[in-house]
């Protein structure tokens, strides 16, 4: 197993936020709504974050970011924060 790469270039604030929302299970469209960005812009931030982290996919990027303390994996427990994040929405809505 290859150890995680440390980020050569730091992630931007938007890249970190995209990964944070991804860690909560939000889709790119949901992340875009939370961040007031288009889905394409979210995809761009995610792709750049993956490249900086050396990640193969979304789950790998989230894991690497968490290992490097770039995001927090604590569950969202506040009811209002969950609603704001769309975490109570059904898949496919």
C-alpha positions in Angstrom: 0.0 0.0 0.0 1.3 3.4 -1.0 1.4 6.0 1.8 -0.7 9.1 1.2 1.1 11.9 -0.6 1.2 15.2 1.2 -0.2 18.0 -0.8 2.6 19.6 -2.8 0.3 22.6 -3.5 -2.2 23.4 -0.9 -5.9 22.9 -1.7 -7.9 26.1 -2.2 -10.7 26.8 0.2 -13.2 25.8 -2.5 -11.4 22.5 -3.1 -11.5 21.7 0.6 -15.2 22.7 0.9 -16.0 20.5 -2.1 -14.3 17.5 -0.4 -15.9 18.3 2.9 -19.4 18.2 1.3 -18.4 15.1 -0.6 -17.4 13.4 2.7 -21.0 14.1 3.9 -22.3 12.2 0.8 -23.6 15.1 -1.2 -23.7 14.9 -5.0 -22.0 17.5 -7.2 -25.3 19.1 -7.8 -26.1 19.3 -4.1 -22.6 20.7 -3.4 -23.1 23.3 -6.1 -26.3 24.4 -4.4 -24.6 24.7 -1.0 -21.7 26.7 -2.4 -23.7 28.7 -5.0 -21.6 27.2 -7.8 -22.5 25.4 -11.0 -22.2 21.6 -11.1 -19.4 22.0 -13.7 -17.5 24.3 -11.3 -17.8 21.8 -8.5 -16.5 19.1 -10.8 -13.6 21.3 -11.7 -12.7 22.0 -8.0 -13.0 18.3 -7.3 -10.8 17.2 -10.2 -8.1 19.7 -9.2 -8.2 18.5 -5.6 -7.9 14.9 -6.8 -4.8 15.8 -8.8 -3.2 17.7 -6.0 -3.9 14.8 -3.6 -2.9 12.1 -6.0 -6.3 10.5 -5.6 -7.9 8.0 -8.0 -11.5 8.8 -7.3 -13.9 10.7 -4.9 -13.7 8.3 -2.0 -9.9 8.2 -2.3 -9.7 12.0 -2.3 -11.9 12.2 0.8 -9.8 9.6 2.6 -6.5 11.3 1.8 -7.9 14.8 2.7 -9.1 13.4 6.1 -5.7 11.7 6.7 -4.0 15.0 6.1 -6.5 16.9 8.4 -7.7 18.9 5.4 -11.4 18.0 6.1 -13.3 16.9 9.2 -15.1 13.5 9.1 -17.2 14.2 12.2 -20.8 13.5 11.3 -23.3 16.4 11.0 -25.5 16.0 14.0 -27.2 19.3 14.1 -30.7 18.8 12.6 -30.7 22.3 10.9 -27.2 21.7 9.5 -28.4 18.4 8.0 -31.4 20.0 6.4 -29.2 22.8 5.0 -26.8 20.2 3.6 -29.6 18.2 2.0 -28.6 15.2 4.0 -32.2 14.2 4.7 -33.1 14.2 1.0 -33.8 11.0 -0.8 -31.5 9.9 -3.5 -32.7 10.9 -7.0 -34.6 14.0 -5.9 
